[in-house]
Amino acid sequence: MNIECSQIGGVRVEIVRKKIKNLHIGCYPPDGRVRVAAPENLSPDAIRLAVLTRMSWIKRKQAAFLKQERQTERRFVSGETHFLFGRPLRLEVERWDKKVHRISRLGNDRLLFRVPVESTLGQMRRWMEAWQKSELRKQATPRLETWETRLGVRTSKWGIRPMRTKWGSCNPHKGIIWLNSDLAKKPMRMIDYVIVHELAHLISPRHDEKFRAVLDNALPRWRNIRNELNALPLSAWTDATSEQIGTHRP
């Protein structure tokens, strides 16, 4: 697979050459990244013309992404709302003399965050992100195994990491799947959708009829769920989201 970048009509375009018959243009949240999947033998001029022909659509999609609601940056103070699997939780921050931090649920609507007295905002953010990833892993592990059995596939490795433009990714040749750590904030049906979407790529690497048939059979409402997921507020990104946590399969 050959990847290159080009400026077309004032827009940065990522061009991926693959062994495919038809050209595909995608515009992806949260910032309107443009990606072209093109046949290996298609000329640069043909790719440029195809992108320019779709430029009005690209501009509309990018404008819609820019208008999409984003979560305010969390300051980790009492009274803030944090989300876990679609449920809003009111944060209660307690600073104590211990050198360790603790995060625990209080009923169905509160989250207790105990931290050392001198904790910084950056530390609190990293601790919360690590906890959310841990909670996501607990929920995603049995779901992934269930869907693997239903679809008759198996990953060689899967993990959780921050992603700016995708809810998940799959390397079908190596059998590796990654889930966006931000899914910890989304409802379970959306986590199922992303898992099934990525596992379906182990059956068909492309978004073709075979791929869509897998989703139609496994999750008949997958298009509605996908639209719900993409309409939810995007996270406020910071440099603190660089940590990666992987989970290797036995």
Buried (B, 14 or more C-beta within 10 A) or exposed (E): EEEEEBEBEEBEBBBBBBEBEEBBBEBBBBEBBBBBBBBEEBEEEEBBEBBEEBBEEBBEBBEEBEEEEEBEEBEBEEEBEBBBBEEEBEBBBEEEEEEEBEBEEEEEEEBBBBBBEEBEBEBBBBBBBBBBBEBBBEBBEEBBEEBBEEBEBEBEBBBBBBBBEBBBBBBBEEBBBBBBBBBBBBBEBBBBBBBBBBBBBBBBBBBEEEBBEBBEEBBEEBEEBBEBBBEBEBBEBEEBBEEEBEBEBE
